[in-house]
Structures are given as structure tokens and as C-alpha cells.
Amino acid sequence: MKLYYTFIVIFLFQHISFSQLAQDYFPAQTGFKWTYRVTPLDSLNNPISSLSFYQIDSLTVTENYQGRYANYIASKSGSELTVQFTPYLDTSYLSFQGNDAYKYYRLFNFDSFLGGMGNRKVNSLQTFIPDANQAFEGWFPYYKFAQTVNSNYSIFSKDTSVTIDSLTFPVRYALKGKRLEDQTISTEMGDFNCKKFLLTTVVSYLPLPFLPIPLYQLIDTSWIAPSNWIVKQVLPSSEINLSAVGLTTFYLPGNVREIIPALITGIEKENFPPQDFYLYQNFPNPFNPSTKIRYTIPLEESGYISLKIYDLLGNEVATLVNEYKPAGSYEVEFKAATGVKNLTSGIYFYQLKASDFVKTRKMILIK
């Protein structure tokens, strides 16, 4: 009987260890790309869809960085019309060790962090210099995949001081993590069974070393899917309350970042099995004399499809599709000079209707 229980314990230990390996949640090959829609949140955490933009991340290379074998992730962002042509301007670094995922992080001062205080002059009294006990520039274990659910873990903590105008304040900057219950979420790319993490950044005023008074708290909830990494991230709007040091209170807007199918252009195309109706941005855009429009029809949604072009006044300019279509991915060309009279330069709209699905996008004709 003792041997039996020993076997069970060993089996469970191995199962947990292998199933929680952080590396298993990251893409295996360089060249992998993530496309996200980022939607800002107002002070009440309502989405502002009209201000949405797009972010594209690319796994460019894996090589040594600051003492660890690391994954280099290049990032860029912009509007749907420009993001494909925007250069990658930022790089982050990830490294894996067993059940933990490490990020390389550096913060030298609070100048940019508190820069939203209007015309006030904000400067760090001292820079964050790495020390033997706890470096403030280095690799930190952000995501601990084998962590007990709903238990906190410390990622880093640093005491320093800042000056605001002519006043100097001791502060503590800390980041802690928590693994939440696993969760299945639905995205435009399908359903994902995710590990869910909560990261909390806290900046506190330290009138006494043992008496931190929170000034600012940032909450970051991330859903991480096997072989995909982060597929959704929510950063609520947060309040910066400086009343403890005799200053004002204001808030920083948050955002929601969700993975979506790749934005299709003539430069790069990535195919995904249709899992939902989707109308892509036309390419090229702006265009002259023709442009291509791609759309998908999901499985079990075959039916009557219409794809039409309208001008700014809502007048129908052209009908590109008006027939029964089976599930699949389709691409149709719109030629502005064919069958369309007096079509001038300007903004036009194309609209896909299918069953209860209606989606409209904007395009620009330049002559």
C-alpha cells in the first residue's frame, strides 16, 4: 500500500511539474506574430471603441541577453491603416526557467512615471542603481505557473525618494503577482484555455519605513494560452491620489488588449480557419484604381451574403457580392473605374451583411 501511494505522489508531482512549464505557453518558433486590438478605457472603465488602435508583436530572435537565454519580442502600434507600415520601435525580453517566466525590467527614475502631473516638476532624487540584495534592473519572475492559486508572490520592491517641485518624498515602488483560477476565454481567434495572472504595481509614500501609504496602484490582469502567450490583457483606469503629500488627485486611463486575426495586407498574409464572421481592412488603402476586400464565413454559417460599397451620403455605389456563399475565406476586388460613374476621390464605406452579422469599414479612394 505504501508503494502504491508513493507511486501516486510521484505521478502527481511529475504531472503538475510538466503541465506548468512556463515555456509550454510560449510559441516555439521565431517569426511568430501577435496582432492585438487595444481599446482605451475611460475613468469608469467603459471602453472607448472610437479610440481603438492596433499592436503587432513579433518574436524576432532567441539569444542571450543580460545573462539569460531570452526571447526578443519587437512591438509596434498604430491605426489599422498605418500599423503594418510602422517600424518596430520597442523590444521586450522574456526568459523561462522551469515553472517561471521572467521579464527583463528596468526603471531608473519616476520622471516619466509621474509625468502626468501637469506643469509640476517631477524628478527622482536618486536613480535606481542595482545592488547586491535586490537589483532594480534585471530579470524578475513575473509569471509563476506552478504558484498556488490565489496566493500572492513578490516580484520586486524598492525604496527611493522623489522631488515634486521643491518637496522631497520617500517612496516605495513594488510589484507583486497572483495566479488566479484557470479560465477559458473567447476571442476572435477562438476559445483558449488560459492561465490567469494578476499583477499589482503599488507606489507608496513612506512617512515611516513600516507605514506605507498607497499613492498609486496599477492592476494588470493577463490571460496566457498554451503556445500563444498573452491572448488578453486588462489594465483598468487607475487613480493617483497624492492627497497624503498635499497634492492633487487624478487618474490614468486604462485599456483592454485582445488578440485578433492578423490584419491582411499585400505585404504579409496569415491564414486562420474561419471561426466567426470577419471583415478585413481593404488593401491597398488608400487605393487607386482598385483594392481587395477579404472576408470570412464560419462553419455552419453558410448563407446569403451581401457586400456593398457606399459613399459618404449612404448612397450605394457598387454591389460586389449578393449571393449564397458556403463557409470559407473569400477575397473580392473592387475596381473604382469599372461600372461606377463619377466616382471621385474621398472616403467610401464597404459593408458585409450575413444572417444577423453586419460590419462596416472605411476606405479611401485617391485619384
DRENDRENPA-608219 format. One record per residue (C-alpha): residue number from 1; residue in one letter; chain; x, y, z. Coordinates in steps of 0.001 Angstrom, whole numbers, plus 500000, padded with zeros to 6 digits. Each point is the difference from the previous one (the first is absolute). Example, Ala and Ser with C-alpha at 12.3 -4.5 7.8 and 13.67 -1.06 7.14 Angstrom:
{1, "A", "A", {512300, 495500, 507800}},
{2, "S", "A", {501370, 503440, 499340}},
***
This chain:
{1, "M", "A", {500000, 500000, 500000}},
{2, "K", "A", {502841, 502384, 500874}},
{3, "L", "A", {501589, 499325, 496613}},
{4, "Y", "A", {496666, 500766, 498335}},
{5, "Y", "A", {499683, 503405, 501672}},
{6, "T", "A", {503622, 500774, 499234}},
{7, "F", "A", {499317, 499321, 496325}},
{8, "I", "A", {496945, 502259, 500046}},
{9, "V", "A", {501923, 502859, 501625}},
{10, "I", "A", {502843, 499694, 497488}},
{11, "F", "A", {497529, 499889, 497116}},
{12, "L", "A", {498124, 503074, 501183}},
{13, "F", "A", {503225, 501912, 500619}},
{14, "Q", "A", {501266, 499244, 496521}},
{15, "H", "A", {496627, 500820, 498453}},
{16, "I", "A", {499784, 503359, 501734}},
{17, "S", "A", {503605, 500873, 499255}},
{18, "F", "A", {499786, 499237, 496322}},
{19, "S", "A", {496537, 501511, 499508}},
{20, "Q", "A", {501091, 503305, 501563}},
{21, "L", "A", {503203, 500558, 497997}},
{22, "A", "A", {500045, 503672, 499021}},
{23, "Q", "A", {501676, 499269, 496649}},
{24, "D", "A", {496952, 497975, 498897}},
{25, "Y", "A", {497944, 503195, 499946}},
{26, "F", "A", {502272, 501775, 497542}},
{27, "P", "A", {500260, 499504, 496195}},
{28, "A", "A", {502705, 497560, 498998}},
{29, "Q", "A", {501319, 501724, 496876}},
{30, "T", "A", {501430, 503429, 499240}},
{31, "G", "A", {497983, 501989, 497478}},
{32, "F", "A", {496787, 499527, 501995}},
{33, "K", "A", {497815, 503121, 499936}},
{34, "W", "A", {497259, 501211, 502300}},
{35, "T", "A", {497411, 502566, 498894}},
{36, "Y", "A", {498019, 501794, 502709}},
{37, "R", "A", {497171, 502506, 500056}},
{38, "V", "A", {500580, 502485, 502838}},
{39, "T", "A", {496955, 501881, 501286}},
{40, "P", "A", {500443, 502866, 502495}},
{41, "L", "A", {497820, 500165, 503125}},
{42, "D", "A", {498550, 503163, 501514}},
{43, "S", "A", {500093, 500883, 503711}},
{44, "L", "A", {497034, 497659, 500619}},
{45, "N", "A", {501700, 497210, 497991}},
{46, "N", "A", {497555, 500219, 497122}},
{47, "P", "A", {501616, 499150, 496633}},
{48, "I", "A", {500548, 502875, 497558}},
{49, "S", "A", {499725, 498041, 496749}},
{50, "S", "A", {500465, 503078, 497825}},
{51, "L", "A", {503567, 500328, 501325}},
{52, "S", "A", {501026, 496361, 499451}},
{53, "F", "A", {503354, 499353, 498374}},
{54, "Y", "A", {502059, 496943, 499085}},
{55, "Q", "A", {503183, 498439, 501317}},
{56, "I", "A", {502156, 497462, 498194}},
{57, "D", "A", {502647, 498002, 501877}},
{58, "S", "A", {502577, 497825, 498284}},
{59, "L", "A", {502263, 497304, 501458}},
{60, "T", "A", {503161, 501061, 498204}},
{61, "V", "A", {502832, 497953, 501498}},
{62, "T", "A", {501023, 497854, 502952}},
{63, "E", "A", {503487, 500616, 501372}},
{64, "N", "A", {501825, 501041, 503158}},
{65, "Y", "A", {499008, 503282, 501617}},
{66, "Q", "A", {501372, 501267, 503303}},
{67, "G", "A", {501066, 496567, 501172}},
{68, "R", "A", {496974, 497972, 498884}},
{69, "Y", "A", {498863, 498208, 496864}},
{70, "A", "A", {497172, 502319, 498968}},
{71, "N", "A", {497195, 500475, 497510}},
{72, "Y", "A", {500102, 503410, 498320}},
{73, "I", "A", {496491, 501394, 499330}},
{74, "A", "A", {499842, 503057, 497745}},
{75, "S", "A", {496869, 502180, 500217}},
{76, "K", "A", {498325, 502706, 497979}},
{77, "S", "A", {496596, 501669, 500110}},
{78, "G", "A", {497814, 502277, 497921}},
{79, "S", "A", {496706, 500320, 498191}},
{80, "E", "A", {498616, 497229, 497844}},
{81, "L", "A", {501125, 501937, 496935}},
{82, "T", "A", {503577, 500654, 501116}},
{83, "V", "A", {501138, 497327, 502456}},
{84, "Q", "A", {501218, 497605, 497298}},
{85, "F", "A", {502365, 502654, 498666}},
{86, "T", "A", {501184, 501275, 503387}},
{87, "P", "A", {503510, 498908, 501068}},
{88, "Y", "A", {500471, 497940, 503143}},
{89, "L", "A", {500991, 502518, 502671}},
{90, "D", "A", {500064, 498001, 503231}},
{91, "T", "A", {501467, 496692, 501172}},
{92, "S", "A", {499204, 497928, 503081}},
{93, "Y", "A", {501808, 496907, 501271}},
{94, "L", "A", {498640, 496745, 501406}},
{95, "S", "A", {501884, 497073, 501476}},
{96, "F", "A", {498749, 496715, 501424}},
{97, "Q", "A", {501263, 497896, 502849}},
{98, "G", "A", {497916, 497004, 501018}},
{99, "N", "A", {496591, 501200, 501161}},
{100, "D", "A", {500882, 503694, 499907}},
{101, "A", "A", {499963, 502604, 497238}},
{102, "Y", "A", {502468, 502856, 500506}},
{103, "K", "A", {499834, 503485, 498484}},
{104, "Y", "A", {502920, 502360, 499789}},
{105, "Y", "A", {499030, 503263, 501656}},
{106, "R", "A", {501699, 503315, 500636}},
{107, "L", "A", {498823, 503160, 501697}},
{108, "F", "A", {502496, 502769, 500638}},
{109, "N", "A", {497767, 502738, 501392}},
{110, "F", "A", {496443, 501230, 500424}},
{111, "D", "A", {500291, 502876, 497536}},
{112, "S", "A", {497859, 498397, 497307}},
{113, "F", "A", {497931, 497992, 502463}},
{114, "L", "A", {498664, 503133, 501724}},
{115, "G", "A", {500249, 502202, 496946}},
{116, "G", "A", {496226, 500351, 499766}},
{117, "M", "A", {499926, 502638, 502753}},
{118, "G", "A", {499516, 502912, 497667}},
{119, "N", "A", {502608, 502728, 500320}},
{120, "R", "A", {501506, 498728, 503249}},
{121, "K", "A", {503669, 499153, 499890}},
{122, "V", "A", {500534, 496366, 500975}},
{123, "N", "A", {503482, 498556, 500429}},
{124, "S", "A", {501492, 497005, 501713}},
{125, "L", "A", {502317, 500862, 502829}},
{126, "Q", "A", {502003, 496896, 499165}},
{127, "T", "A", {500215, 497520, 497187}},
{128, "F", "A", {499246, 496328, 500455}},
{129, "I", "A", {503457, 498496, 500189}},
{130, "P", "A", {500244, 496189, 500113}},
{131, "D", "A", {501309, 498728, 503314}},
{132, "A", "A", {501010, 496626, 501389}},
{133, "N", "A", {496690, 499427, 501764}},
{134, "Q", "A", {497352, 500943, 497485}},
{135, "A", "A", {500868, 501524, 496665}},
{136, "F", "A", {497397, 502291, 498493}},
{137, "E", "A", {501222, 499226, 496529}},
{138, "G", "A", {500031, 496343, 499106}},
{139, "W", "A", {498017, 496816, 499549}},
{140, "F", "A", {496896, 499582, 502183}},
{141, "P", "A", {497547, 497035, 500237}},
{142, "Y", "A", {496777, 501606, 498787}},
{143, "Y", "A", {497950, 496838, 499375}},
{144, "K", "A", {500317, 496970, 502302}},
{145, "F", "A", {498011, 497234, 498335}},
{146, "A", "A", {500233, 497535, 502888}},
{147, "Q", "A", {499022, 502586, 502614}},
{148, "T", "A", {497132, 499000, 502303}},
{149, "V", "A", {496788, 501558, 498702}},
{150, "N", "A", {499016, 503283, 501716}},
{151, "S", "A", {503266, 500344, 501929}},
{152, "N", "A", {502192, 503097, 499591}},
{153, "Y", "A", {503684, 500052, 499130}},
{154, "S", "A", {502439, 502905, 499995}},
{155, "I", "A", {501686, 500937, 496713}},
{156, "F", "A", {502009, 503000, 501211}},
{157, "S", "A", {499963, 502884, 502480}},
{158, "K", "A", {502201, 503098, 500158}},
{159, "D", "A", {500157, 503002, 502331}},
{160, "T", "A", {501187, 503338, 498615}},
{161, "S", "A", {498909, 503642, 500038}},
{162, "V", "A", {498679, 502601, 497560}},
{163, "T", "A", {499719, 503766, 499897}},
{164, "I", "A", {496811, 501726, 498859}},
{165, "D", "A", {500627, 503713, 499531}},
{166, "S", "A", {502293, 500661, 502982}},
{167, "L", "A", {498555, 497304, 502255}},
{168, "T", "A", {501720, 496656, 500552}},
{169, "F", "A", {498084, 496822, 500838}},
{170, "P", "A", {501190, 496484, 500880}},
{171, "V", "A", {498140, 497413, 497923}},
{172, "R", "A", {499843, 496262, 499475}},
{173, "Y", "A", {499469, 498449, 496563}},
{174, "A", "A", {498848, 496375, 500110}},
{175, "L", "A", {498555, 497362, 497702}},
{176, "K", "A", {498255, 496848, 501183}},
{177, "G", "A", {498313, 497168, 498122}},
{178, "K", "A", {497174, 497551, 500548}},
{179, "R", "A", {498942, 496988, 497976}},
{180, "L", "A", {496213, 499855, 499696}},
{181, "E", "A", {497726, 497104, 499053}},
{182, "D", "A", {500552, 498692, 496472}},
{183, "Q", "A", {497405, 501360, 497593}},
{184, "T", "A", {498740, 499315, 496486}},
{185, "I", "A", {499442, 503196, 498012}},
{186, "S", "A", {498533, 500676, 496572}},
{187, "T", "A", {501802, 502213, 497484}},
{188, "E", "A", {499778, 500727, 496289}},
{189, "M", "A", {502647, 497289, 499620}},
{190, "G", "A", {497844, 497417, 501802}},
{191, "D", "A", {499856, 498650, 503554}},
{192, "F", "A", {503126, 499660, 502148}},
{193, "N", "A", {500544, 498110, 503259}},
{194, "C", "A", {502157, 502498, 501888}},
{195, "K", "A", {502119, 500466, 503054}},
{196, "K", "A", {498840, 503251, 501600}},
{197, "F", "A", {502278, 502379, 501880}},
{198, "L", "A", {499485, 503200, 501958}},
{199, "L", "A", {502965, 502389, 500287}},
{200, "T", "A", {499701, 502958, 502357}},
{201, "T", "A", {502364, 502967, 499927}},
{202, "V", "A", {499908, 502228, 503085}},
{203, "V", "A", {501757, 503294, 500638}},
{204, "S", "A", {499838, 501005, 503666}},
{205, "Y", "A", {501010, 503030, 502042}},
{206, "L", "A", {502249, 499049, 502924}},
{207, "P", "A", {499674, 502447, 502892}},
{208, "L", "A", {501482, 497089, 501968}},
{209, "P", "A", {501630, 496877, 498524}},
{210, "F", "A", {497341, 497777, 501586}},
{211, "L", "A", {497053, 502278, 499074}},
{212, "P", "A", {499495, 500036, 496192}},
{213, "I", "A", {497100, 502173, 498801}},
{214, "P", "A", {498910, 498992, 496470}},
{215, "L", "A", {500090, 502821, 497465}},
{216, "Y", "A", {499455, 497998, 496865}},
{217, "Q", "A", {498977, 496472, 499096}},
{218, "L", "A", {500008, 498410, 496555}},
{219, "I", "A", {498228, 496670, 499468}},
{220, "D", "A", {500914, 497818, 497031}},
{221, "T", "A", {497970, 496854, 499264}},
{222, "S", "A", {501423, 497704, 497300}},
{223, "W", "A", {498716, 496813, 498376}},
{224, "I", "A", {502781, 497765, 498649}},
{225, "A", "A", {499210, 497134, 497601}},
{226, "P", "A", {502206, 496987, 499137}},
{227, "S", "A", {502268, 500647, 496999}},
{228, "N", "A", {498524, 503498, 499626}},
{229, "W", "A", {501064, 501990, 503077}},
{230, "I", "A", {497799, 503011, 500898}},
{231, "V", "A", {496663, 499942, 498168}},
{232, "K", "A", {498246, 502601, 502162}},
{233, "Q", "A", {501119, 502675, 502445}},
{234, "V", "A", {497938, 502493, 502014}},
{235, "L", "A", {501485, 503064, 501726}},
{236, "P", "A", {497171, 501949, 501688}},
{237, "S", "A", {500179, 503764, 500306}},
{238, "S", "A", {501752, 500895, 503235}},
{239, "E", "A", {499962, 502913, 502406}},
{240, "I", "A", {503125, 501772, 501165}},
{241, "N", "A", {499122, 501405, 503409}},
{242, "L", "A", {502677, 502419, 501205}},
{243, "S", "A", {497906, 501509, 502795}},
{244, "A", "A", {502286, 498317, 502558}},
{245, "V", "A", {502787, 502335, 498883}},
{246, "G", "A", {497764, 503054, 499585}},
{247, "L", "A", {499594, 499778, 496235}},
{248, "T", "A", {497172, 499304, 497579}},
{249, "T", "A", {498268, 496794, 498916}},
{250, "F", "A", {499653, 498919, 496357}},
{251, "Y", "A", {499595, 496805, 498010}},
{252, "L", "A", {501856, 498186, 497248}},
{253, "P", "A", {497855, 498392, 497265}},
{254, "G", "A", {500098, 496216, 499611}},
{255, "N", "A", {499559, 497701, 497031}},
{256, "V", "A", {498962, 496547, 498846}},
{257, "R", "A", {502324, 498080, 497670}},
{258, "E", "A", {498532, 496987, 498151}},
{259, "I", "A", {501490, 497714, 497385}},
{260, "I", "A", {498413, 500108, 496530}},
{261, "P", "A", {500710, 498450, 496582}},
{262, "A", "A", {502875, 501574, 498116}},
{263, "L", "A", {499227, 503160, 498057}},
{264, "I", "A", {500237, 498901, 496367}},
{265, "T", "A", {502130, 502036, 497600}},
{266, "G", "A", {501853, 499361, 496772}},
{267, "I", "A", {503231, 499861, 502023}},
{268, "E", "A", {499163, 497255, 502463}},
{269, "K", "A", {497144, 497513, 500156}},
{270, "E", "A", {499195, 497478, 502671}},
{271, "N", "A", {497174, 497504, 499683}},
{272, "F", "A", {497725, 498943, 502839}},
{273, "P", "A", {497122, 497508, 499797}},
{274, "P", "A", {496711, 501952, 499927}},
{275, "Q", "A", {498497, 499915, 503485}},
{276, "D", "A", {497805, 503069, 499682}},
{277, "F", "A", {498814, 502573, 497502}},
{278, "Y", "A", {502808, 502464, 499374}},
{279, "L", "A", {500413, 502914, 497606}},
{280, "Y", "A", {503621, 501026, 499484}},
{281, "Q", "A", {501381, 503400, 499118}},
{282, "N", "A", {500340, 500459, 496255}},
{283, "F", "A", {503463, 500103, 498439}},
{284, "P", "A", {501449, 502173, 498679}},
{285, "N", "A", {498419, 502868, 501856}},
{286, "P", "A", {500007, 502779, 498872}},
{287, "F", "A", {499611, 498518, 496498}},
{288, "N", "A", {499876, 500833, 496310}},
{289, "P", "A", {498630, 498549, 497819}},
{290, "S", "A", {499151, 496733, 501817}},
{291, "T", "A", {500105, 498374, 503418}},
{292, "K", "A", {499327, 496551, 501459}},
{293, "I", "A", {497592, 499140, 502808}},
{294, "R", "A", {500213, 496752, 501963}},
{295, "Y", "A", {497313, 498436, 502196}},
{296, "T", "A", {499353, 496693, 501735}},
{297, "I", "A", {496880, 497935, 500592}},
{298, "P", "A", {500209, 497552, 502931}},
{299, "L", "A", {499027, 496356, 499993}},
{300, "E", "A", {496252, 499341, 500221}},
{301, "E", "A", {499268, 503576, 498923}},
{302, "S", "A", {499713, 499518, 496237}},
{303, "G", "A", {497324, 502250, 498573}},
{304, "Y", "A", {499042, 503072, 498058}},
{305, "I", "A", {502811, 502597, 499960}},
{306, "S", "A", {500061, 503582, 498787}},
{307, "L", "A", {503033, 502257, 499703}},
{308, "K", "A", {499283, 503524, 498831}},
{309, "I", "A", {501800, 503332, 499604}},
{310, "Y", "A", {498469, 503297, 501180}},
{311, "D", "A", {501026, 503657, 499784}},
{312, "L", "A", {500024, 502488, 502878}},
{313, "L", "A", {496305, 500803, 499475}},
{314, "G", "A", {499018, 496346, 500254}},
{315, "N", "A", {499343, 499557, 496304}},
{316, "E", "A", {500771, 496541, 498636}},
{317, "V", "A", {502965, 500178, 497640}},
{318, "A", "A", {500551, 496350, 499103}},
{319, "T", "A", {498929, 496460, 500903}},
{320, "L", "A", {502957, 497619, 500178}},
{321, "V", "A", {498257, 496913, 501411}},
{322, "N", "A", {496302, 499192, 500114}},
{323, "E", "A", {499591, 496233, 500106}},
{324, "Y", "A", {500114, 496800, 502032}},
{325, "K", "A", {503486, 499167, 501342}},
{326, "P", "A", {501234, 496917, 501875}},
{327, "A", "A", {502331, 500279, 502990}},
{328, "G", "A", {503533, 501096, 499135}},
{329, "S", "A", {502325, 502932, 499349}},
{330, "Y", "A", {499370, 502244, 497006}},
{331, "E", "A", {501668, 502913, 498257}},
{332, "V", "A", {498330, 502325, 497517}},
{333, "E", "A", {501440, 502859, 497955}},
{334, "F", "A", {498365, 503396, 499750}},
{335, "K", "A", {500956, 501955, 496882}},
{336, "A", "A", {499049, 503625, 500417}},
{337, "A", "A", {500156, 500642, 496257}},
{338, "T", "A", {497739, 497105, 498972}},
{339, "G", "A", {496231, 500397, 499906}},
{340, "V", "A", {500033, 503000, 502336}},
{341, "K", "A", {499159, 503453, 498664}},
{342, "N", "A", {501413, 503252, 501360}},
{343, "L", "A", {501880, 498309, 502843}},
{344, "T", "A", {502194, 502740, 501447}},
{345, "S", "A", {502797, 499976, 502527}},
{346, "G", "A", {498834, 499702, 503587}},
{347, "I", "A", {498797, 497698, 502743}},
{348, "Y", "A", {497787, 497008, 499229}},
{349, "F", "A", {498593, 497177, 502106}},
{350, "Y", "A", {499646, 496299, 499344}},
{351, "Q", "A", {497477, 497919, 501913}},
{352, "L", "A", {499684, 496250, 500446}},
{353, "K", "A", {496588, 498566, 500898}},
{354, "A", "A", {499535, 496331, 500845}},
{355, "S", "A", {497140, 498617, 502062}},
{356, "D", "A", {499981, 502205, 503146}},
{357, "F", "A", {503567, 501185, 499421}},
{358, "V", "A", {500604, 503531, 498693}},
{359, "K", "A", {503456, 501603, 499795}},
{360, "T", "A", {501051, 503251, 498344}},
{361, "R", "A", {503523, 501261, 499304}},
{362, "K", "A", {501431, 503170, 498466}},
{363, "M", "A", {502239, 500311, 496943}},
{364, "I", "A", {501521, 502942, 498125}},
{365, "L", "A", {500151, 500503, 496219}},
{366, "I", "A", {502694, 502344, 498675}},
{367, "K", "A", {499997, 501074, 496342}},
***
